[in-house]
Amino acid sequence: MLILRIRQAECALADGRLDEAFEITQSEDLRRHRHGQRLIGRLTRALIQRGQENLAAGQFQPALTDCNKAEKLAGNTSEIAKLRAAVCSEILENQQGHAQEAFRVAQARQQVDEGWLSVGERILDEAPSGHEQAGRLRQELAAARLQTEDAIAKAQQALKQGDIERAIDLARSAQLTRNKNGQVAELRRQIGRRVLDQVRTHIEQGRIDRAQLLMQRLAPLGEDGSEIAELRRALIQCHQAAEFIAAGKPAVALPLLRKVKTICPAARWLETSLAEVKQAAEALEELDAGPLGLSIADAAAGQEPWHAVPNDDAVAPEPDKQPGSAMVERRMADAGDNSSVPEKLVMQVDGVGSFLVFRQARVTIGPISSSARPDLGLIADPNLPVITIERTDGDYFLRSQTPVEVGGASVTEKLLSDGDCIALSRRCRIRFHLPNPASTTATLTVSGTRLNRPDIRQMVLMDRDILVGPYTNNHIRTDQLSEVVALFAQNGRLLCRARQGVAVDGRPFDPSVGLVTNKRIAIGKLSMVVTRLEA
């Protein structure tokens, strides 16, 4: 039987069936036989030769398999070790080549996604023609070029016909906003110039609604030059002025309309509007200076008077309790300095928290150990910069002698927008908010540091009023109120406009005295105390 197996292995080897011969020679008795050993030597040399042929043909795995079989038959001879080293070297080089090709295709894909079609195409030129992913990306590139050329041609035709909106729609549908092609950039500039002229015309004609709609359609194209940004700011100021006028605050709307007039001097309707708004502001100012000054704010806003909801059973006050009587004068005398609104105060709202309120237009913020003590002292690294937030014409400007990070950019001066994050350090951050577009009062939320009072985490930069209520656009949000309550300062007093009952220290609210400090103030279910900020 042994001689028969040796004969079978020799026949398989002679016919080139090396794998079959290798299986036959695995028996131990064949390996010990003299003829079997000579057969194993010939088979080993044949496997090495076939492995070298596979290696030359680029078939690395079969070559490595032949090398392993030869080593199992004859051990790790120098010839087998040489073949294995050559196979492993080729496999490693091949893997590196595949990795480079994959990296090249990934780079080309990134450039294409960012709109640099030509750059992506040049990178793909270096990839092998048979690479599958590179081939698919080349097809996508060709399709994107055809789509871009077609969109450019149709958009230019729409511009020639004066159809700006169709040109914008074509540019958006073809995703030309990310394309860095020179023709695409020129098309966006042409659309931007046409939109600029059309928006300016709409503003001059008084069609603010059409101008806003056209500007919104342009926004996704990313064409935002200085003139377009200026007109966009003018439209925002028109909208803000309209809200202030509707809220009975024409004096606040007046400087906004003057800014719009500077940007659009040819808008004749602005001259009439400015005159009328100025007249309304002066009329309200005259009324405020007269006997109706205590209730003019309610009249302008169309709300109920200072006191609680009207009661049909209410009894008329006695003559000696009328405003201006000796009793009121005694109440004001009893209140003393508490009747005047301090520049810095703390509002402790039960169930909500404490709020630090600054009434001045300019507030400095920095480490409490700074040489010049800031208005808002932070318990933080004394080397942190001291910043200034200043309110001018309803806008808030940040200024700092050393650069600070705002929204990811390092600046020393910036016009703040709602949601801006001011980073004094990697951990110490201040979030700026303008919760209500109709109010120029802002809020600041500090994180990553502490104040002298650990119960205070939020500051209010009070301009005209503080809105307290259940809505997200209120400066102080609380579910204890069903309607918004407005707190504002007037003639040295802190007043309250509310439809709910208001009481100070258990007594009905007296507008001639105001919401005095260090007294319990109840507005419906809400309870709070206003105190002066101690130095």
C-alpha positions in Angstrom: 0.0 0.0 0.0 2.8 2.4 0.8 4.5 1.8 -2.6 1.1 2.4 -4.2 0.7 5.8 -2.5 4.2 6.8 -3.5 3.4 5.9 -7.1 0.1 7.9 -6.9 2.0 10.9 -5.6 4.7 10.6 -8.3 2.0 10.5 -11.0 0.3 13.6 -9.5 3.6 15.4 -9.3 4.4 14.5 -12.9 1.0 15.7 -14.1 1.4 19.0 -12.2 -1.2 18.2 -9.6 0.9 19.5 -6.8 -1.9 20.0 -4.3 -3.0 16.3 -4.7 0.6 15.1 -4.3 0.9 17.3 -1.2 -2.1 15.6 0.4 -0.8 12.1 -0.3 2.6 12.9 1.2 1.2 13.9 4.6 1.3 10.3 6.0 4.1 9.7 8.4 5.1 6.3 7.0 5.6 7.9 3.6 7.9 10.5 5.0 10.1 7.8 6.6 10.4 5.8 3.4 13.5 6.4 1.3 11.5 6.9 -2.0 9.1 9.0 -0.1 11.8 11.4 1.0 13.1 11.8 -2.6 9.5 12.5 -3.6 9.1 15.2 -0.9 12.2 16.9 -2.1 11.0 17.1 -5.7 7.5 18.2 -4.6 9.0 20.9 -2.4 11.0 22.3 -5.3 7.9 22.2 -7.5 5.9 24.1 -4.9 8.6 26.8 -4.6 8.8 27.2 -8.3 5.0 27.5 -8.5 5.0 30.0 -5.7 7.5 32.1 -7.5 5.4 32.0 -10.7 2.3 33.1 -8.7 4.3 35.9 -7.1 5.4 37.1 -10.5 1.8 37.0 -11.7 0.7 39.2 -8.7 -1.3 36.3 -7.2 0.0 36.8 -3.7 -2.3 34.6 -1.7 -1.6 31.4 -3.8 2.1 32.2 -3.7 1.9 32.4 0.1 -0.1 29.1 0.2 2.6 27.3 -1.8 5.3 28.8 0.5 3.5 27.4 3.5 3.1 23.9 2.0 6.7 23.8 1.0 7.7 24.8 4.5 5.5 22.1 6.0 7.2 19.5 3.8 10.9 20.6 4.0 11.0 23.1 6.9 12.1 26.7 6.8 14.9 26.4 4.3 16.8 29.5 3.0 15.0 29.2 -0.4 11.6 29.0 1.3 12.4 31.9 3.6 13.5 34.0 0.7 10.2 33.3 -1.1 8.2 34.1 2.0 10.0 37.5 2.4 9.4 38.4 -1.2 5.7 37.5 -1.0 5.2 39.4 2.3 7.0 42.4 0.9 4.7 42.4 -2.2 1.6 42.0 -0.1 2.6 45.0 2.1 3.4 47.1 -0.9 0.1 46.2 -2.5 -1.8 47.1 0.7 -0.1 50.5 0.9 -1.0 51.1 -2.7 -4.6 50.3 -2.1 -4.6 52.6 0.9 -3.1 55.4 -1.1 -5.7 54.9 -3.8 -8.5 54.9 -1.3 -7.0 58.1 0.3 -6.7 59.7 -3.1 -10.4 58.9 -3.9 -11.5 60.2 -0.5 -9.6 63.5 -1.1 -11.2 63.8 -4.5 -14.6 63.1 -2.9 -14.1 65.8 -0.3 -13.1 68.4 -3.0 -16.2 67.5 -5.1 -18.5 67.8 -2.0 -17.0 71.2 -1.3 -17.7 72.4 -4.8 -14.2 72.2 -6.3 -15.0 69.9 -9.2 -11.8 70.7 -11.2 -9.6 70.0 -8.2 -11.3 66.7 -7.6 -11.0 65.7 -11.2 -7.2 66.4 -11.2 -6.8 64.2 -8.1 -8.7 61.4 -9.8 -6.4 61.5 -12.8 -3.7 60.0 -10.6 -5.9 57.0 -9.6 -5.8 53.8 -11.7 -8.3 53.5 -14.4 -9.6 50.2 -13.1 -10.3 51.5 -9.5 -14.0 50.9 -8.8 -14.7 53.8 -6.5 -12.7 56.2 -8.6 -14.8 55.1 -11.6 -18.0 55.9 -9.8 -16.7 59.2 -8.7 -15.7 60.1 -12.3 -19.3 59.4 -13.4 -20.7 61.6 -10.6 -18.3 64.4 -11.6 -19.4 64.2 -15.2 -23.0 64.3 -14.2 -22.4 67.3 -11.9 -20.6 69.2 -14.7 -23.5 68.6 -17.1 -26.0 69.7 -14.4 -24.0 72.8 -13.6 -23.6 73.9 -17.2 -27.3 73.4 -17.8 -28.3 75.3 -14.7 -25.9 78.2 -15.6 -27.3 78.5 -19.1 -31.0 78.4 -17.9 -30.3 80.9 -15.0 -28.5 83.3 -17.4 -31.5 83.1 -19.7 -33.9 83.8 -16.8 -31.8 86.9 -15.9 -31.9 88.2 -19.5 -35.7 87.9 -19.3 -35.8 89.7 -16.0 -37.0 86.7 -14.0 -34.8 87.0 -10.9 -36.8 84.6 -8.8 -36.5 81.8 -11.4 -32.7 82.4 -11.7 -32.4 82.0 -7.9 -34.6 78.9 -7.9 -32.4 77.3 -10.7 -29.2 78.2 -8.8 -30.6 76.6 -5.6 -32.0 73.5 -7.3 -28.7 72.7 -9.0 -26.9 73.2 -5.7 -24.7 75.9 -7.1 -24.3 77.5 -3.7 -21.3 75.2 -3.0 -19.8 75.1 -6.5 -16.5 77.0 -6.8 -16.6 77.1 -10.6 -15.7 80.5 -12.0 -18.9 80.7 -14.1 -21.0 79.8 -11.1 -19.3 82.5 -9.0 -20.0 85.1 -11.8 -23.6 83.9 -12.0 -24.1 84.4 -8.2 -22.6 87.9 -8.5 -25.0 88.7 -11.4 -27.9 87.4 -9.3 -26.7 89.4 -6.3 -26.5 92.6 -8.3 -30.0 92.1 -9.7 -31.4 91.3 -6.3 -29.6 94.4 -4.8 -31.2 96.7 -7.4 -34.6 95.1 -7.0 -34.6 95.2 -3.2 -33.5 98.8 -3.2 -36.3 99.6 -5.6 -38.9 97.8 -3.4 -37.7 99.8 -0.3 -37.8 103.1 -2.2 -41.4 102.2 -3.2 -42.3 101.2 0.3 -42.8 97.5 -0.5 -40.9 96.2 2.5 -42.7 92.8 2.3 -41.5 92.2 -1.2 -37.9 93.3 -0.3 -37.8 90.9 2.6 -39.1 88.0 0.6 -36.6 88.5 -2.2 -33.8 88.8 0.4 -34.8 85.6 2.0 -34.7 83.8 -1.3 -31.2 85.1 -1.9 -29.8 83.9 1.4 -29.2 80.2 0.5 -26.9 81.3 -2.4 -24.5 82.7 0.1 -24.1 86.0 -1.8 -23.7 88.5 1.0 -21.6 91.5 0.0 -21.4 94.7 1.9 -24.2 96.4 0.1 -26.5 93.4 0.5 -25.6 93.1 4.2 -26.4 96.8 4.5 -29.9 96.4 2.9 -30.6 93.4 5.0 -29.8 95.4 8.1 -32.1 98.2 6.9 -34.9 95.7 6.5 -34.3 94.4 10.0 -34.4 98.0 11.3 -37.7 98.6 9.5 -39.2 95.5 11.1 -37.9 96.6 14.6 -39.2 100.1 14.1 -42.6 98.8 13.2 -42.7 96.6 16.3 -41.7 99.5 18.6 -44.4 101.7 17.0 -47.0 99.0 17.5 -45.9 98.7 21.1 -46.4 102.5 21.6 -42.7 103.4 21.7 -42.2 105.8 18.8 -39.2 107.4 20.4 -37.3 104.1 20.2 -38.3 103.6 16.5 -37.2 107.1 15.5 -33.3 106.4 15.4 -33.9 103.1 13.6 -35.8 104.8 10.8 -33.1 107.5 10.6 -30.6 104.7 10.0 -32.8 103.3 7.2 -33.0 106.8 5.7 -29.2 107.0 5.6 -29.0 103.6 3.8 -31.9 104.4 1.4 -32.0 108.2 0.9 -34.2 108.0 -2.2 -37.1 106.4 -0.2 -39.5 109.4 0.1 -42.0 107.6 2.2 -39.4 107.6 5.0 -39.5 111.4 5.2 -43.2 111.3 6.0 -42.8 108.4 8.4 -40.0 110.1 10.3 -42.1 113.3 10.6 -45.1 111.3 11.9 -43.1 109.1 14.3 -41.3 112.2 15.6 -44.6 114.0 16.2 -46.0 110.9 18.0 -42.9 110.7 20.2 -43.1 114.3 21.1 -46.8 114.0 21.9 -46.2 111.0 24.2 -43.4 112.9 25.9 -45.6 115.8 26.6 -48.3 113.5 27.9 -45.8 111.7 30.1 -44.6 115.0 31.6 -48.2 116.0 32.5 -50.7 114.6 35.0 -51.3 111.5 32.9 -47.6 110.5 33.3 -48.4 107.7 35.7 -50.7 105.9 33.4 -49.4 106.9 29.9 -47.5 103.6 29.6 -50.7 101.6 30.1 -52.6 103.8 27.7 -50.0 103.4 24.9 -49.9 99.6 25.3 -53.7 99.3 25.4 -53.5 97.5 28.8 -55.4 97.8 32.1 -54.2 100.3 34.7 -51.6 99.6 37.3 -53.9 97.9 39.8 -55.6 94.5 39.7 -58.3 93.4 37.3 -61.3 95.8 37.5 -63.8 95.1 40.2 -67.4 96.3 39.9 -67.8 96.3 43.6 -64.7 98.5 44.2 -65.3 101.5 46.4 -64.0 104.9 45.4 -61.0 106.0 47.5 -61.5 108.6 50.1 -60.4 112.1 49.3 -57.4 112.0 51.6 -56.2 108.8 49.9 -56.1 110.3 46.4 -52.7 110.6 44.6 -51.1 113.9 45.5 -52.8 114.0 48.9 -50.9 114.3 52.2 -51.3 110.5 52.8 -49.4 109.7 49.6 -46.8 112.2 50.5 -46.4 110.5 53.8 -46.0 107.1 52.1 -43.3 108.5 49.9 -41.5 110.0 52.9 -41.8 106.6 54.7 -40.3 104.9 51.7 -37.3 107.2 51.8 -34.5 106.3 49.4 -36.1 103.0 48.6 -38.5 104.8 46.3 -35.7 105.6 43.8 -34.6 102.8 41.5 -30.9 101.9 42.0 -28.5 101.4 39.1 -27.8 97.8 40.3 -30.3 95.6 42.0 -31.0 92.0 42.7 -34.4 90.4 42.0 -35.0 87.3 44.2 -38.0 85.5 42.5 -39.4 82.7 44.7 -39.3 79.3 42.9 -37.2 80.7 40.0 -33.9 82.2 41.4 -32.0 85.4 41.8 -31.2 87.8 39.0 -28.6 90.6 39.0 -30.0 93.6 37.2 -27.9 96.4 35.7 -29.7 99.6 34.6 -26.7 101.4 33.3 -25.9 101.3 29.6 -22.2 100.3 30.2 -21.3 97.2 32.2 -17.7 95.9 32.8 -17.1 92.2 33.5 -14.0 90.6 34.7 -12.1 88.9 37.6 -13.1 90.3 41.0 -9.4 90.8 41.8 -8.8 93.1 38.8 -7.0 96.4 39.5 -10.1 98.3 38.4 -13.0 96.5 40.0 -15.6 95.5 37.4 -19.3 96.0 37.7 -19.7 92.2 37.5 -16.9 90.5 39.4 -16.1 86.9 38.6 -14.3 84.5 41.0 -11.8 83.4 38.3 -8.2 83.6 37.2 -7.0 87.2 37.9 -5.3 87.2 34.5 -8.6 86.9 32.6 -9.4 90.0 30.4 -11.9 92.6 31.5 -14.6 93.2 28.9 -17.1 96.0 28.5 -20.7 95.5 27.1 -22.2 98.8 26.1 -25.7 99.5 24.9 -26.0 102.1 22.1 -29.3 102.9 20.3 -30.6 99.4 21.2 -27.5 97.6 20.0 -25.0 95.9 22.3 -21.2 96.2 21.6 -18.5 94.2 23.2 -15.1 95.8 23.7 -11.9 94.4 25.2 -8.3 95.6 25.4 -7.1 92.0 24.8 -8.6 89.6 22.3 -11.5 87.4 23.5 -13.3 84.6 21.6 -16.8 85.3 20.5 -18.5 82.7 18.4 -15.2 81.0 17.6 -13.5 84.2 16.4 -10.9 86.2 18.3 -12.0 89.8 18.5 -11.5 93.0 20.5 -14.7 94.7 19.4 -18.0 93.1 18.2 -21.6 93.9 17.7 -23.3 91.2 19.8 -26.1 89.1 18.4 -28.6 86.8 20.2 -26.9 83.6 21.3 -23.3 84.8 21.1 -20.9 82.9 23.4 -18.2 85.1 24.9 -15.2 82.9 26.1 -12.9 84.7 28.6 -11.0 81.4 28.9 -11.5 77.8 28.0 -13.9 77.3 30.9 -15.2 80.7 31.7 -18.0 81.6 29.2 -20.8 84.1 29.1 -23.9 83.6 26.9 -25.6 86.7 25.5 -29.3 86.7 24.7 -31.9 89.1 23.4 -35.0 87.1 24.3 -37.6 89.5 22.9 -37.1 91.3 19.6 -39.5 94.1 20.7 -37.4 94.8 23.8 -33.8 95.9 24.0 -33.2 94.4 27.4 -30.6 91.6 27.2 -29.6 88.7 29.5 -26.2 87.2 30.3 -25.7 83.6 31.6 -22.4 82.8 33.2 -20.9 79.2 33.2 -17.5 77.8 34.3 -17.1 80.4 37.1 -18.8 81.8 40.2 -20.0 85.2 41.4 -19.8 86.5 45.0 -23.4 85.3 45.4 -23.6 81.6 44.4 -27.4 81.9 44.0 -27.0 84.3 41.0 -26.3 82.7 37.6 -28.1 85.1 35.2 -27.8 88.9 34.7 -30.3 91.3 33.1 -29.1 94.3 31.2 -32.2 96.4 31.7 -33.0 99.1 29.1 -36.7 100.1 29.3 -38.4 97.1 30.8 -38.1 93.6 32.1 -40.7 91.0 30.9 -41.6 88.4 33.5 -43.9 85.6 32.3 -44.5 82.0 31.1 -43.0 82.4 27.6 -39.5 81.6 26.3 -39.1 85.2 25.0 -39.5 86.7 28.5 -36.4 87.9 30.3 -37.4 86.0 33.4 -39.4 82.9 32.8 -41.8 81.5 35.4 -44.9 79.3 35.2 -46.3 81.0 38.2 -47.7 83.7 35.9 -50.4 83.1 33.3 -49.7 86.5 31.5 -46.7 88.7 31.0 -45.8 91.3 33.6 -43.7 94.3 32.6 -41.4 96.0 35.1 -40.0 99.4 34.1 -38.5 102.5 35.7 -40.1 105.9 35.4 -39.5 109.1 37.3 -37.2 107.4 39.7 -39.7 104.6 40.6 -39.8 101.0 39.7 -43.3 100.4 38.3 -45.3 97.4 37.2 -47.8 96.8 34.4 -49.9 93.7 35.1 -53.5 92.5 34.7 -53.2 90.5 37.9 -53.4 91.8 41.5 -50.2 93.5 42.7 -49.4 94.0 46.4 -46.3 95.4 48.2 -45.7 94.1 51.7 -49.3 93.0 51.9 -50.7 96.4 50.8 -52.2 97.3 47.4 -49.6 98.6 44.9 -49.3 102.4 44.9 -47.8 103.7 41.6 -47.0 107.0 43.2 -44.4 105.1 45.4 -43.5 102.2 43.1 -42.2 98.8 43.9 -39.9 99.7 46.9 -36.9 97.6 47.7 -36.6 95.2 50.6 -40.3 94.6 50.6 -42.2 91.4 49.6 -43.9 92.0 46.2 -46.8 89.7 45.2 -48.0 89.6 41.6 -50.8 87.0 41.4 -49.1 83.8 42.5 -45.6 85.2 42.0 -43.6 86.5 45.0 -40.3 88.3 44.9 -38.1 90.8 46.7 -36.0 93.6 45.0 -32.9 94.6 46.9 -30.0 97.0 46.2 -26.8 95.3 45.1 -24.3 95.8 48.0 -20.9 97.0 47.0 
